[in-house]
Amino acid sequence: MLTDIAVLGAGMHPWGKWGRSFVAYGVAAARAALADAGLDWREVPSIVGADTVRGGYPGYVAGASFARALGWQGARVTSVYAACASGAQAIGTARAQILAGLADAVLVVGADAAPKGFFAPAGGERPDDPDWLRFRVLGATNPAYFGLYARRRMALYGDTPEDFARVKVKNAAAGALNPLARYRKAVSADDVAASPVVADPLRLLDICATSDGGAALVLSSMAFARRHGHPDPIRIRAVSTVTPEYPRTVLDLPDIATDATVGHCVADRPFRPFRASIARAAYEEAGIGPEDLSLAEVYDLSTALELEWYEDLGLCPAGHGAALVRDGVTVLGGRVPVNPSGGLASFGEAVPAQAIAQVCELTWQLRGAAGDRQVPGARAGITANQGLFGHGSAVVAVR
């Protein structure tokens, strides 16, 4: 049974460092999405906000904060938090309301005003919080983990720093064509190699920045879409937010140990790595496979991590991600462009907004409205994202 919902509108506030409230970015994105949908805010009966822990108390109730700024009109309100997967959780919540008949249209908004430098956990003494512990016990910022992932790929598959640099070159070229991106300058492999080492083997240009930004979507039932002048809208066909399965054998943020596997036998099913299971669930729900994709938007916290997503999405077998970028498969003009938006390499992280922004890009690509970065004939796309504490997401959109 298909459970499609319509994407009526997509809007974003440009990424950057603007020095304003997250609410300002979210409201700008929301108004752009409403205008794109051809709807007035008063016509939308529900709003779902993706929370930010950096917005103070208003950030913990982002849905109400955005609704208040747009103007109280009685809409049902929901706020959700799932770290970097918050935006997709918000999309999933909106979809559930639509399919349950609780609302025929929902505005989804995420925005953030990020700190300068690396993300850190919230303050206070919290010895039961693994995110707090990895800073206090290990002093491990996010790039330390990104460097470990990269070293693991080098040891297992023979990836090289030059392979990682190719990912940055590819994404920077796409970002240079995106007016919403923060970094709009092409770079060369030499530029990457000349940038400072942050977490060996990764250099500054291998790692995404922290940014301000906002993104929003207007989602609806198919019947509502037709009634409001959208006879053939882009459709969201799947939203996967599955959790990991035991055992977890690969270190993942923010944990500092893997599961113990002694005495535990998993004989009834194959082992499913977490990120691969996120994509698998989305494919199964959508009734498509990786061979049906026209493009993908993935969570490129680092260049090395993007290569892992190629494998987790089933674009190639394990260990073959570097070969895909070497062969030009994932560049604009390639067989399956990955991050035609420019990715986090070009935007940086605005945590609650980024999974929503990925779906905005799918929407524009599937409409044929992506301008100079357009993927010709795009018909199906997937997003992939991962947050702390076993949160992850994948969204499939089709036309």
C-alpha positions as semicolon CSV with decimal commas, in nm:
position;residue;x (nm);y (nm);z (nm)
1;M;0,000;0,000;0,000
2;L;0,143;0,333;-0,105
3;T;0,142;0,605;0,157
4;D;0,246;0,900;-0,056
5;I;0,216;1,255;0,067
6;A;0,267;1,565;-0,145
7;V;0,543;1,825;-0,122
8;L;0,362;2,149;-0,205
9;G;0,633;2,393;-0,106
10;A;1,003;2,406;-0,025
11;G;1,195;2,703;0,110
12;M;1,527;2,786;0,273
13;H;1,714;3,070;0,436
14;P;2,068;3,085;0,293
15;W;2,332;2,919;0,508
16;G;2,611;3,128;0,660
17;K;2,699;3,311;0,981
18;W;2,440;3,583;1,007
19;G;2,429;3,659;1,380
20;R;2,050;3,640;1,411
21;S;1,805;3,419;1,602
22;F;1,721;3,072;1,476
23;V;1,358;3,190;1,470
24;A;1,441;3,451;1,205
25;Y;1,595;3,187;0,979
26;G;1,305;2,946;1,030
27;V;1,040;3,208;0,963
28;A;1,215;3,319;0,642
29;A;1,230;2,956;0,524
30;A;0,867;2,896;0,623
31;R;0,743;3,200;0,433
32;A;0,940;3,089;0,127
33;A;0,788;2,739;0,147
34;L;0,435;2,880;0,190
35;A;0,484;3,110;-0,108
36;D;0,614;2,817;-0,312
37;A;0,302;2,620;-0,219
38;G;0,072;2,911;-0,297
39;L;-0,077;2,898;0,052
40;D;-0,140;3,146;0,327
41;W;-0,015;3,049;0,674
42;R;-0,375;3,064;0,797
43;E;-0,467;2,781;0,560
44;V;-0,224;2,537;0,726
45;P;-0,373;2,347;1,023
46;S;-0,053;2,204;1,171
47;I;0,312;2,297;1,222
48;V;0,602;2,072;1,325
49;G;0,925;2,233;1,441
50;A;1,264;2,062;1,459
51;D;1,424;2,168;1,788
52;T;1,764;2,325;1,850
53;V;1,941;2,292;2,182
54;R;2,131;2,614;2,105
55;G;1,823;2,836;2,092
56;G;1,764;2,839;2,469
57;Y;1,418;2,751;2,590
58;P;1,250;2,870;2,265
59;G;1,466;2,617;2,081
60;Y;1,324;2,333;2,290
61;V;0,973;2,427;2,173
62;A;1,062;2,521;1,817
63;G;0,717;2,445;1,676
64;A;0,551;2,696;1,905
65;S;0,835;2,947;1,857
66;F;0,786;2,942;1,480
67;A;0,405;2,947;1,510
68;R;0,420;3,251;1,737
69;A;0,657;3,435;1,502
70;L;0,439;3,357;1,200
71;G;0,130;3,467;1,393
72;W;-0,095;3,264;1,623
73;Q;-0,374;3,112;1,415
74;G;-0,472;2,805;1,616
75;A;-0,263;2,544;1,430
76;R;-0,184;2,213;1,595
77;V;0,179;2,233;1,709
78;T;0,451;1,972;1,758
79;S;0,821;2,001;1,847
80;V;1,072;1,718;1,794
81;Y;1,438;1,660;1,867
82;A;1,666;1,390;1,728
83;A;1,999;1,572;1,696
84;C;2,106;1,579;1,329
85;A;1,805;1,367;1,230
86;S;1,559;1,617;1,385
87;G;1,442;1,748;1,049
88;A;1,355;1,402;0,919
89;Q;1,178;1,317;1,244
90;A;0,974;1,634;1,190
91;I;0,891;1,521;0,835
92;G;0,794;1,177;0,968
93;T;0,569;1,335;1,232
94;A;0,399;1,551;0,971
95;R;0,347;1,252;0,745
96;A;0,192;1,053;1,028
97;Q;-0,055;1,335;1,097
98;I;-0,150;1,356;0,731
99;L;-0,192;0,981;0,681
100;A;-0,391;0,955;1,006
101;G;-0,628;1,226;0,889
102;L;-0,536;1,461;1,174
103;A;-0,425;1,736;0,935
104;D;-0,450;1,767;0,559
105;A;-0,150;2,002;0,538
106;V;0,151;2,055;0,766
107;L;0,430;2,312;0,772
108;V;0,766;2,159;0,875
109;V;1,041;2,398;0,985
110;G;1,396;2,360;1,116
111;A;1,657;2,627;1,183
112;D;1,970;2,683;1,386
113;A;2,219;2,951;1,490
114;A;2,534;2,747;1,539
115;P;2,838;2,832;1,752
116;K;3,175;2,908;1,601
117;G;3,406;2,607;1,589
118;F;3,321;2,251;1,688
119;F;2,993;2,148;1,842
120;A;3,008;2,063;2,212
121;P;2,749;1,910;2,446
122;A;2,523;2,128;2,659
123;G;2,677;2,252;2,984
124;G;2,644;2,105;3,331
125;E;2,761;1,786;3,499
126;R;2,595;1,484;3,335
127;P;2,798;1,166;3,390
128;D;2,516;0,952;3,249
129;D;2,528;1,134;2,915
130;P;2,763;0,964;2,665
131;D;2,791;1,283;2,458
132;W;2,912;1,474;2,765
133;L;3,140;1,185;2,865
134;R;3,324;1,164;2,535
135;F;3,431;1,525;2,577
136;R;3,512;1,494;2,948
137;V;3,680;1,150;2,934
138;L;3,837;1,151;2,588
139;G;3,839;1,515;2,485
140;A;3,700;1,387;2,157
141;T;3,544;1,654;1,939
142;N;3,344;1,543;1,636
143;P;3,643;1,570;1,397
144;A;3,829;1,316;1,614
145;Y;3,563;1,061;1,523
146;F;3,566;1,167;1,159
147;G;3,943;1,103;1,156
148;L;3,892;0,756;1,306
149;Y;3,636;0,672;1,037
150;A;3,879;0,787;0,770
151;R;4,167;0,582;0,916
152;R;3,940;0,278;0,928
153;R;3,862;0,313;0,558
154;M;4,229;0,351;0,477
155;A;4,314;0,035;0,674
156;L;4,026;-0,177;0,543
157;Y;3,990;-0,062;0,183
158;G;4,305;0,125;0,087
159;D;4,136;0,465;0,056
160;T;4,377;0,756;0,035
161;P;4,368;1,125;0,131
162;E;4,352;1,194;-0,242
163;D;4,024;0,997;-0,258
164;F;3,882;1,204;0,026
165;A;3,990;1,524;-0,151
166;R;3,797;1,419;-0,463
167;V;3,475;1,428;-0,259
168;K;3,541;1,786;-0,150
169;V;3,627;1,892;-0,504
170;K;3,303;1,735;-0,630
171;N;3,082;1,895;-0,363
172;A;3,247;2,235;-0,389
173;A;3,183;2,236;-0,764
174;A;2,814;2,169;-0,702
175;G;2,795;2,421;-0,416
176;A;2,940;2,690;-0,640
177;L;2,620;2,659;-0,845
178;N;2,383;2,684;-0,546
179;P;2,278;3,036;-0,442
180;L;2,169;2,907;-0,097
181;A;2,508;2,756;-0,009
182;R;2,748;2,923;0,233
183;Y;3,063;2,830;0,039
184;R;3,028;2,900;-0,332
185;K;3,383;2,859;-0,453
186;A;3,529;2,567;-0,645
187;V;3,839;2,410;-0,489
188;S;4,111;2,184;-0,621
189;A;4,273;1,877;-0,474
190;D;4,580;2,092;-0,411
191;D;4,365;2,334;-0,209
192;V;4,247;2,046;0,009
193;A;4,603;1,916;0,055
194;A;4,724;2,262;0,151
195;S;4,459;2,317;0,419
196;P;4,556;2,257;0,785
197;V;4,537;1,911;0,939
198;V;4,248;1,894;1,187
199;A;4,222;1,524;1,273
200;D;4,476;1,321;1,078
201;P;4,428;1,223;0,797
202;L;4,149;1,480;0,754
203;R;4,225;1,842;0,677
204;L;4,016;2,152;0,723
205;L;3,857;2,124;0,380
206;D;3,766;1,759;0,448
207;I;3,536;1,858;0,736
208;C;3,210;2,053;0,729
209;A;3,170;2,380;0,917
210;T;2,902;2,486;1,166
211;S;2,650;2,727;1,015
212;D;2,333;2,927;1,061
213;G;2,042;2,843;0,832
214;G;1,683;2,733;0,798
215;A;1,469;2,506;0,581
216;A;1,097;2,440;0,554
217;L;0,848;2,224;0,367
218;V;0,473;2,235;0,317
219;L;0,344;1,878;0,307
220;S;-0,011;1,763;0,239
221;S;-0,242;1,481;0,147
222;M;-0,274;1,412;-0,223
223;A;-0,639;1,522;-0,211
224;F;-0,546;1,858;-0,053
225;A;-0,278;1,904;-0,319
226;R;-0,525;1,852;-0,602
227;R;-0,779;2,089;-0,444
228;H;-0,515;2,361;-0,420
229;G;-0,387;2,350;-0,774
230;H;-0,115;2,084;-0,751
231;P;-0,241;1,795;-0,967
232;D;0,097;1,621;-0,995
233;P;0,320;1,720;-0,701
234;I;0,649;1,570;-0,591
235;R;0,568;1,291;-0,345
236;I;0,739;1,161;-0,035
237;R;0,705;0,785;-0,056
238;A;0,909;0,670;0,245
239;V;1,051;0,803;0,570
240;S;1,286;0,569;0,756
241;T;1,384;0,646;1,115
242;V;1,489;0,297;1,230
243;T;1,725;0,238;1,522
244;P;2,039;0,020;1,529
245;E;2,024;-0,354;1,582
246;Y;2,230;-0,551;1,830
247;P;2,520;-0,599;1,805
248;R;2,676;-0,272;1,695
249;T;3,030;-0,355;1,594
250;V;3,147;-0,016;1,464
251;L;3,214;0,280;1,692
252;D;2,954;0,551;1,648
253;L;2,909;0,901;1,787
254;P;2,883;0,970;2,076
255;D;2,959;0,625;2,218
256;I;3,308;0,535;2,333
257;A;3,262;0,158;2,320
258;T;3,084;-0,095;2,100
259;D;2,837;-0,359;2,210
260;A;2,971;-0,676;2,371
261;T;2,902;-0,974;2,147
262;V;3,032;-1,252;2,372
263;G;2,766;-1,516;2,425
264;H;2,522;-1,359;2,183
265;C;2,444;-1,544;1,863
266;V;2,246;-1,385;1,582
267;A;2,175;-1,691;1,372
268;D;1,829;-1,603;1,239
269;R;1,927;-1,301;1,029
270;P;2,228;-1,137;0,868
271;F;2,407;-0,858;1,050
272;R;2,274;-0,516;0,948
273;P;2,502;-0,215;0,996
274;F;2,307;0,083;1,123
275;R;2,343;0,324;0,832
276;A;2,272;0,052;0,578
277;S;1,960;-0,049;0,770
278;I;1,828;0,308;0,752
279;A;1,844;0,302;0,373
280;R;1,714;-0,054;0,346
281;A;1,399;0,032;0,539
282;A;1,336;0,333;0,314
283;Y;1,380;0,126;-0,003
284;E;1,145;-0,142;0,125
285;E;0,876;0,109;0,213
286;A;0,909;0,296;-0,115
287;G;0,920;-0,019;-0,328
288;I;1,237;0,087;-0,506
289;G;1,607;0,000;-0,490
290;P;1,935;0,184;-0,534
291;E;1,923;0,104;-0,904
292;D;1,616;0,330;-0,934
293;L;1,780;0,641;-0,790
294;S;1,846;0,951;-0,996
295;L;2,033;1,127;-0,713
296;A;2,107;1,120;-0,341
297;E;2,165;1,380;-0,070
298;V;2,382;1,239;0,209
299;Y;2,521;1,355;0,540
300;D;2,881;1,445;0,451
301;L;3,016;1,550;0,789
302;S;3,349;1,457;0,636
303;T;3,469;1,355;0,294
304;A;3,547;1,004;0,415
305;L;3,199;0,964;0,563
306;E;3,039;1,044;0,227
307;L;3,223;0,747;0,076
308;E;3,069;0,523;0,343
309;W;2,722;0,647;0,255
310;Y;2,772;0,533;-0,106
311;E;2,812;0,183;0,028
312;D;2,536;0,210;0,289
313;L;2,291;0,328;0,022
314;G;2,378;0,028;-0,193
315;L;2,533;0,230;-0,473
316;C;2,832;-0,002;-0,458
317;P;2,970;-0,288;-0,244
318;A;3,159;-0,221;0,078
319;G;3,502;-0,077;0,008
320;H;3,415;0,050;-0,339
321;G;3,304;0,402;-0,248
322;A;3,631;0,562;-0,350
323;A;3,611;0,394;-0,689
324;L;3,273;0,558;-0,751
325;V;3,406;0,908;-0,700
326;R;3,725;0,829;-0,892
327;D;3,514;0,713;-1,188
328;G;3,289;1,019;-1,179
329;V;2,974;0,822;-1,097
330;T;2,864;1,059;-0,816
331;V;2,955;1,396;-0,970
332;L;2,708;1,625;-1,143
333;G;2,665;1,463;-1,483
334;G;2,750;1,119;-1,345
335;R;2,520;0,817;-1,325
336;V;2,400;0,893;-0,970
337;P;2,500;1,241;-0,854
338;V;2,543;1,256;-0,476
339;N;2,501;1,590;-0,299
340;P;2,415;1,796;-0,607
341;S;2,323;2,070;-0,359
342;G;2,689;2,089;-0,256
343;G;2,622;1,894;0,065
344;L;2,734;1,995;0,412
345;A;3,074;2,062;0,256
346;S;2,917;2,369;0,094
347;F;2,652;2,451;0,357
348;G;2,790;2,351;0,695
349;E;2,576;2,213;0,975
350;A;2,259;2,391;1,085
351;V;2,147;2,083;1,273
352;P;1,764;2,091;1,285
353;A;1,745;2,222;0,929
354;Q;1,977;1,993;0,738
355;A;1,754;1,685;0,687
356;I;1,474;1,920;0,575
357;A;1,715;2,100;0,341
358;Q;1,803;1,765;0,184
359;V;1,436;1,711;0,095
360;C;1,415;2,066;-0,040
361;E;1,697;1,975;-0,281
362;L;1,523;1,654;-0,386
363;T;1,206;1,854;-0,448
364;W;1,376;2,109;-0,671
365;Q;1,568;1,841;-0,858
366;L;1,258;1,627;-0,918
367;R;1,067;1,934;-1,037
368;G;1,346;2,014;-1,281
369;A;1,396;2,348;-1,105
370;A;1,754;2,316;-0,979
371;G;1,910;2,545;-1,237
372;D;2,273;2,493;-1,328
373;R;2,305;2,194;-1,094
374;Q;2,001;2,013;-1,237
375;V;2,020;1,633;-1,268
376;P;1,861;1,564;-1,608
377;G;1,541;1,358;-1,597
378;A;1,547;1,310;-1,219
379;R;1,265;1,081;-1,107
380;A;1,360;0,940;-0,766
381;G;1,595;1,049;-0,491
382;I;1,693;0,952;-0,140
383;T;1,832;1,143;0,157
384;A;2,047;0,996;0,432
385;N;2,122;1,145;0,770
386;Q;2,244;1,032;1,110
387;G;2,206;1,186;1,455
388;L;2,333;1,101;1,800
389;F;2,204;0,816;2,018
390;G;2,084;0,585;1,740
391;H;1,887;0,844;1,546
392;G;1,907;0,823;1,172
393;S;1,689;0,890;0,873
394;A;1,632;0,836;0,505
395;V;1,358;0,996;0,295
396;V;1,259;0,880;-0,053
397;A;1,092;1,131;-0,286
398;V;0,959;1,058;-0,635
399;R;0,785;1,235;-0,917
